[in-house]
Amino acid sequence: MPLRTPPLRAVHADRGAKFTEFGGWDMPVEFDGIQTEHAAVRSAAGLFDVSHMGQIEVSGPDATELMNRLVSNDVTALDAGDAQYAAITAEDGTMLDDTVVYLLPDGETYLFVPNAGGDDDIFDRWVGHRDRWNFDATVENATEEYAMFALQGPDAVAVADDLADAALDGLSRFTVTDATLAGAECLVARTGYTGEDGVELLASQTDAETVWNAIADTGEGTVQPCGLGARDTLRIEAGFLLAGQDFHPETNPRTPFEAGIDFAVDLDTEFVGRDALAEATDPDERFTGFTLTERGVPRHGYDIVNTDNHVVGTVTSGTMSPTLGEPLGMGYLPTEYAGPGTNLRVVVRGSQKDARVQQLPFYKP
C-alpha cells in the first residue's frame, strides 16, 4: 500500500527535511537535527507537521451519547470549546487507542483525534456502533481535509497570538477556539504532546502552506521546524504514551489503569469496556519510568531484570534525554518494582546496565 503524504511534503522536502514512514504516512523525521529541534522546543518554539494524526467529526442529535459510549471519559462534562483526554477501549477494557476529544465552539460538533494510521479503523468503529445502537449521528472521517500543526515551547503561544485575529494568550489549557491566522481560518487548541506550553492548529489543506509559512517565518528563525524525531524525545521526557509502542491492542494490550492514565477514565459513564475496567482498578503492573545509572541507552524491546536476574518487564520506549543528559526509559513493571528508587537492570545489547525507577514525568518545564 502506498504511503500517505502530508499536504506539505514537498514544502518540507524543499526545506531539507528527512522523512520516515510512521503509521502508514511519509512524515518529516528531522529538519536540522533532533538535538537542535528538541532544544528549540524547550527554550523557545518549535513547529511540527502532525497531519498524520486522524480527525473524526461527530454531530447530530445523538452525537453526545455515541461519544460517551465509545470513549472512557465523560464528554457530557465538556462545554463548547472544551477538550479532554480519553481512551478508546475494547469490551475487555484494554486500549485500542488514546485520543483528545474536542467539543467545538459551535457546541454541537465533536472532533476527536485518533493516532496516526488509526483513523479508518476508528471511523469504522464509530459508524458500526452508531448503526448497531440506531443512533441519529453523523460521523465523518475528516483526516484528508485538515492539516494539523503543533506549535510548542515557552514562546509558542505568543507567536500564535501575534499572528491571530483573536487573543490566544488567554486560551486556557485544554480549550479550543476559532481564529484566523495569516488570513486562514483555523481551529486553535491549547494542547500538545511535548510537555511544553503551546497550541495545536487545524487548517484546511488548502490553507496549510499559508499557515505553516506564516509561523515558520515569524521572527526570522525564532520558530524551529521540527520532525517526529524530536517529538519522540520530547514526549518521552514528558512521560507520554505512544500508541502502538507503549501499548498495542494485539501485541501489548493494556488497560488505562496499567498505563497510568486513570484520570482519563470515568466509571460513572457506560462506555464500552467500563464493566471490565471496574474490576481492574488495581492492576498488577504499572507503566513506569526509569533512568539508567550506567552508560547505555534503553530501547524498545529490551529486557528489564530485577537484582536476582529475573526478567520483570520490557522497555516500551527509551532515549538519551537531550534536556537531562540521562538515558531514560519506560515500560510495564509489577507494582512491587514500580516504586521510585527501586533498583533494576536493563539488558542493553547483551549487557546488564544498572537502572533506577523514577517518578514520571522525567521533565517538567
C-alpha positions as CSV (number, residue, x, y, z in Angstrom):
1,M,0.0,0.0,0.0
2,P,1.5,3.4,-0.9
3,L,2.4,5.7,2.0
4,R,0.0,8.6,2.7
5,T,1.6,12.0,2.5
6,P,1.0,15.2,4.4
7,P,-0.2,18.1,2.3
8,L,3.1,20.0,2.8
9,R,5.5,17.1,2.0
10,A,7.0,19.0,-1.0
11,V,7.5,22.1,1.1
12,H,9.3,20.1,3.8
13,A,11.4,18.4,1.2
14,D,12.5,21.8,-0.2
15,R,13.4,22.8,3.3
16,G,15.8,19.8,3.5
17,A,13.7,17.5,5.7
18,K,14.5,13.9,6.1
19,F,11.5,11.5,6.0
20,T,10.4,8.3,7.7
21,E,7.4,6.0,7.5
22,F,5.2,6.4,10.5
23,G,1.7,4.9,10.9
24,G,1.5,4.5,7.1
25,W,2.5,8.1,6.5
26,D,5.6,9.6,4.9
27,M,6.5,12.2,7.5
28,P,9.4,14.5,8.2
29,V,11.6,13.0,10.9
30,E,14.0,15.9,11.2
31,F,14.9,19.2,9.6
32,D,18.1,20.4,11.3
33,G,18.8,17.6,13.7
34,I,16.9,16.1,16.6
35,Q,19.1,17.8,19.2
36,T,18.7,21.2,17.7
37,E,14.9,20.8,17.3
38,H,14.4,19.4,20.8
39,A,16.4,22.3,22.3
40,A,14.4,24.8,20.4
41,V,11.1,23.5,21.8
42,R,12.4,23.5,25.4
43,S,13.9,27.0,25.1
44,A,11.7,29.0,22.5
45,A,9.3,27.4,20.0
46,G,9.2,24.5,17.5
47,L,6.7,23.8,14.8
48,F,5.7,20.2,13.9
49,D,3.6,19.0,11.0
50,V,1.4,16.4,12.6
51,S,-1.1,16.0,9.7
52,H,-0.7,12.2,10.1
53,M,-3.0,12.4,13.1
54,G,-6.6,11.4,12.4
55,Q,-9.6,13.7,12.7
56,I,-13.1,12.3,13.1
57,E,-16.1,14.6,13.4
58,V,-19.3,13.5,15.1
59,S,-22.5,15.6,15.1
60,G,-26.3,15.2,15.2
61,P,-28.9,14.6,17.9
62,D,-27.2,11.5,19.4
63,A,-23.6,12.6,19.0
64,T,-23.0,13.1,22.7
65,E,-24.5,9.6,23.6
66,L,-22.4,8.0,20.8
67,M,-19.2,9.7,22.0
68,N,-19.9,8.9,25.7
69,R,-20.4,5.2,24.9
70,L,-17.1,4.9,23.0
71,V,-14.6,6.8,25.0
72,S,-13.6,6.3,28.6
73,N,-14.1,9.9,29.8
74,D,-17.3,11.8,30.4
75,V,-17.9,14.0,27.4
76,T,-21.1,15.5,28.9
77,A,-18.7,17.4,31.2
78,L,-17.5,19.4,28.1
79,D,-18.7,22.9,27.4
80,A,-18.4,24.4,24.0
81,G,-14.7,25.0,23.3
82,D,-13.5,22.4,25.8
83,A,-11.2,19.4,25.2
84,Q,-10.4,16.3,27.2
85,Y,-8.1,13.3,27.0
86,A,-9.7,9.8,26.9
87,A,-9.0,6.2,26.0
88,I,-10.9,4.2,23.4
89,T,-11.4,0.7,25.0
90,A,-12.5,-2.7,23.9
91,E,-15.0,-4.8,25.8
92,D,-12.2,-6.3,27.9
93,G,-11.1,-2.8,29.0
94,T,-7.8,-2.7,27.0
95,M,-7.0,0.3,24.9
96,L,-7.5,0.4,21.2
97,D,-6.2,4.0,21.1
98,D,-6.0,7.1,23.1
99,T,-7.3,10.4,21.9
100,V,-8.2,14.0,22.6
101,V,-11.9,14.9,22.3
102,Y,-12.9,18.5,21.4
103,L,-16.4,19.9,21.7
104,L,-16.0,22.6,19.0
105,P,-17.0,26.2,19.7
106,D,-20.4,25.6,17.9
107,G,-21.3,23.4,20.9
108,E,-22.7,20.8,18.6
109,T,-19.8,19.1,16.8
110,Y,-17.3,16.7,18.4
111,L,-13.9,16.4,16.9
112,F,-11.5,13.7,18.1
113,V,-8.0,12.8,17.1
114,P,-7.1,9.1,16.7
115,N,-3.4,8.3,16.4
116,A,-1.6,8.0,13.0
117,G,-2.9,5.3,10.8
118,G,-5.8,4.6,13.1
119,D,-8.4,6.9,11.5
120,D,-10.0,4.3,9.2
121,D,-10.5,1.6,11.9
122,I,-11.8,4.1,14.5
123,F,-14.1,5.6,11.9
124,D,-15.5,2.1,11.1
125,R,-15.9,1.5,14.9
126,W,-17.9,4.7,15.4
127,V,-20.1,4.0,12.3
128,G,-20.6,0.4,13.3
129,H,-21.7,1.1,16.8
130,R,-23.9,4.0,15.7
131,D,-25.8,1.7,13.3
132,R,-26.0,-1.1,15.9
133,W,-27.4,1.3,18.5
134,N,-29.6,3.0,15.9
135,F,-28.3,6.5,16.9
136,D,-29.0,9.6,14.9
137,A,-25.5,10.9,14.4
138,T,-23.3,11.9,11.5
139,V,-19.7,10.5,11.6
140,E,-17.1,11.9,9.2
141,N,-13.5,11.0,8.7
142,A,-12.0,14.4,8.0
143,T,-8.4,13.3,8.1
144,E,-7.8,14.2,4.4
145,E,-9.5,17.6,4.9
146,Y,-7.3,19.0,7.6
147,A,-3.7,19.9,8.0
148,M,-2.6,19.8,11.7
149,F,0.4,21.6,13.1
150,A,1.8,21.7,16.7
151,L,3.5,24.9,17.8
152,Q,5.2,24.1,21.1
153,G,7.5,25.8,23.5
154,P,7.6,28.6,26.0
155,D,7.3,31.2,23.2
156,A,4.7,29.3,21.2
157,V,1.5,30.9,22.4
158,A,3.0,34.4,22.0
159,V,3.9,33.5,18.4
160,A,0.5,32.3,17.6
161,D,-1.1,35.2,19.3
162,D,0.8,37.7,17.2
163,L,-0.5,36.1,14.0
164,A,-4.1,35.7,15.1
165,D,-7.1,37.9,14.9
166,A,-8.2,36.7,18.4
167,A,-6.4,36.9,21.7
168,L,-4.9,33.4,22.2
169,D,-2.8,34.1,25.3
170,G,-5.9,33.9,27.3
171,L,-6.9,30.5,25.9
172,S,-6.9,28.0,28.8
173,R,-5.3,24.6,28.7
174,F,-7.5,22.0,27.0
175,T,-9.7,24.5,25.3
176,V,-10.2,25.2,21.6
177,T,-11.3,28.3,19.7
178,D,-11.9,29.5,16.2
179,A,-9.3,32.0,15.0
180,T,-7.9,33.4,11.8
181,L,-4.1,33.1,11.4
182,A,-2.4,34.8,8.4
183,G,-5.9,35.2,6.8
184,A,-6.7,31.5,7.2
185,E,-9.5,30.1,9.3
186,C,-8.1,27.7,11.9
187,L,-9.1,25.8,15.0
188,V,-6.6,26.6,17.7
189,A,-6.3,24.3,20.8
190,R,-4.1,24.8,23.8
191,T,-2.9,21.2,23.8
192,G,0.2,19.4,22.9
193,Y,2.5,16.4,23.2
194,T,5.8,17.8,24.3
195,G,5.4,18.7,27.9
196,E,5.7,22.4,27.0
197,D,3.0,25.0,26.7
198,G,1.8,25.6,23.2
199,V,-1.0,25.2,20.7
200,E,-2.2,22.8,18.1
201,L,-3.8,24.2,14.9
202,L,-6.1,22.7,12.3
203,A,-6.4,24.4,9.0
204,S,-7.9,23.3,5.7
205,Q,-5.3,21.6,3.5
206,T,-5.8,24.4,1.0
207,D,-4.5,26.9,3.6
208,A,-1.8,24.6,5.1
209,E,1.1,26.2,3.4
210,T,0.0,29.8,4.2
211,V,-0.3,28.9,7.9
212,W,2.9,26.9,8.1
213,N,5.0,29.6,6.4
214,A,3.5,32.4,8.4
215,I,4.5,30.6,11.6
216,A,7.8,29.3,10.4
217,D,8.9,32.7,9.1
218,T,8.0,34.5,12.3
219,G,10.9,36.4,13.8
220,E,13.4,35.1,11.2
221,G,14.3,31.8,12.8
222,T,12.5,32.2,16.1
223,V,10.4,29.2,15.3
224,Q,12.3,26.0,14.5
225,P,10.7,23.5,12.1
226,C,10.7,20.1,13.9
227,G,10.2,16.5,12.9
228,L,8.9,13.4,14.5
229,G,12.4,12.5,16.0
230,A,12.3,15.5,18.3
231,R,8.6,14.9,19.1
232,D,9.6,11.4,20.3
233,T,12.4,12.6,22.6
234,L,10.2,15.4,24.0
235,R,7.2,13.1,24.7
236,I,9.4,10.6,26.5
237,E,10.8,13.3,28.7
238,A,7.2,14.2,29.5
239,G,6.3,10.6,30.1
240,F,3.6,10.5,27.5
241,L,2.3,7.2,25.9
242,L,2.8,6.5,22.3
243,A,0.0,4.2,20.8
244,G,1.4,1.2,19.0
245,Q,4.6,1.4,21.0
246,D,3.7,1.8,24.7
247,F,0.5,-0.1,24.2
248,H,-0.8,-2.1,21.3
249,P,-4.2,-3.8,21.1
250,E,-2.8,-7.0,19.8
251,T,0.9,-7.3,20.8
252,N,0.8,-5.4,24.2
253,P,-2.8,-4.9,25.3
254,R,-3.0,-2.6,28.3
255,T,-5.8,-1.0,30.3
256,P,-5.8,2.7,31.1
257,F,-5.1,1.8,34.7
258,E,-2.0,-0.1,33.8
259,A,-0.9,2.7,31.6
260,G,-1.2,5.3,34.4
261,I,-4.0,7.4,32.8
262,D,-6.6,6.7,35.5
263,F,-7.6,10.4,35.2
264,A,-9.0,9.7,31.7
265,V,-11.5,7.0,33.0
266,D,-14.9,7.9,34.4
267,L,-16.5,4.7,35.6
268,D,-19.8,6.6,36.2
269,T,-20.4,6.5,32.4
270,E,-21.5,3.5,30.5
271,F,-18.8,3.2,27.8
272,V,-17.6,0.0,26.1
273,G,-15.1,-1.7,28.4
274,R,-16.4,0.1,31.5
275,D,-17.5,-3.1,33.3
276,A,-14.2,-4.8,32.8
277,L,-12.3,-1.8,34.0
278,A,-14.5,-1.5,37.1
279,E,-12.9,-4.9,38.1
280,A,-9.4,-3.8,37.2
281,T,-8.7,-0.6,39.0
282,D,-5.8,-2.1,41.0
283,P,-3.6,-3.7,38.3
284,D,-0.7,-6.0,38.9
285,E,1.6,-4.0,36.6
286,R,2.0,-0.2,36.1
287,F,3.6,1.9,33.4
288,T,6.9,3.0,35.0
289,G,9.8,5.3,34.2
290,F,13.4,4.7,35.0
291,T,16.9,6.1,34.3
292,L,20.0,4.1,33.6
293,T,22.8,4.9,36.0
294,E,25.4,3.4,33.7
295,R,26.4,4.3,30.2
296,G,23.9,2.9,27.6
297,V,20.5,3.8,26.0
298,P,17.4,1.7,26.7
299,R,15.5,0.9,23.5
300,H,12.1,-0.6,22.7
301,G,12.1,-4.3,23.3
302,Y,15.0,-4.6,25.8
303,D,14.5,-6.7,28.8
304,I,14.2,-5.3,32.3
305,V,15.5,-7.6,35.1
306,N,15.5,-7.4,38.8
307,T,18.5,-7.7,41.0
308,D,18.0,-11.5,41.1
309,N,18.4,-11.6,37.3
310,H,14.8,-12.4,36.6
311,V,13.1,-10.7,33.7
312,V,10.3,-8.5,35.2
313,G,9.4,-6.3,32.2
314,T,10.3,-4.9,28.7
315,V,11.2,-1.4,27.7
316,T,8.5,0.1,25.6
317,S,10.2,3.5,25.0
318,G,13.6,4.8,25.6
319,T,16.1,7.5,24.6
320,M,19.1,9.6,25.7
321,S,17.4,12.7,27.0
322,P,18.7,15.8,25.2
323,T,17.5,18.0,28.1
324,L,18.6,16.0,31.1
325,G,21.6,14.2,29.5
326,E,20.4,10.9,31.0
327,P,19.3,7.7,29.4
328,L,15.5,7.4,30.1
329,G,13.2,4.5,29.6
330,M,9.6,3.4,30.3
331,G,7.8,0.1,30.4
332,Y,5.4,-2.0,32.4
333,L,6.6,-3.4,35.7
334,P,5.0,-5.4,38.5
335,T,3.8,-3.0,41.2
336,E,6.4,-4.3,43.7
337,Y,9.1,-3.0,41.3
338,A,7.4,0.3,40.3
339,G,8.2,2.4,43.3
340,P,10.6,5.4,42.8
341,G,14.1,4.5,43.8
342,T,13.8,0.8,43.1
343,N,17.0,-0.7,41.6
344,L,16.7,-2.7,38.4
345,R,18.8,-3.5,35.4
346,V,18.2,-3.2,31.7
347,V,19.8,-5.6,29.2
348,V,21.5,-3.3,26.6
349,R,23.0,-5.3,23.7
350,G,23.5,-8.3,26.0
351,S,25.0,-6.4,28.9
352,Q,23.1,-5.6,32.1
353,K,23.1,-1.9,33.0
354,D,22.0,-0.6,36.4
355,A,18.8,1.4,36.4
356,R,16.6,3.2,39.0
357,V,12.9,3.8,38.9
358,Q,11.9,7.4,38.6
359,Q,8.6,9.2,39.0
360,L,7.0,10.3,35.7
361,P,7.3,12.8,34.1
362,F,11.1,12.9,33.9
363,Y,10.9,16.6,33.0
364,K,8.6,19.5,33.9
365,P,9.1,22.9,32.4
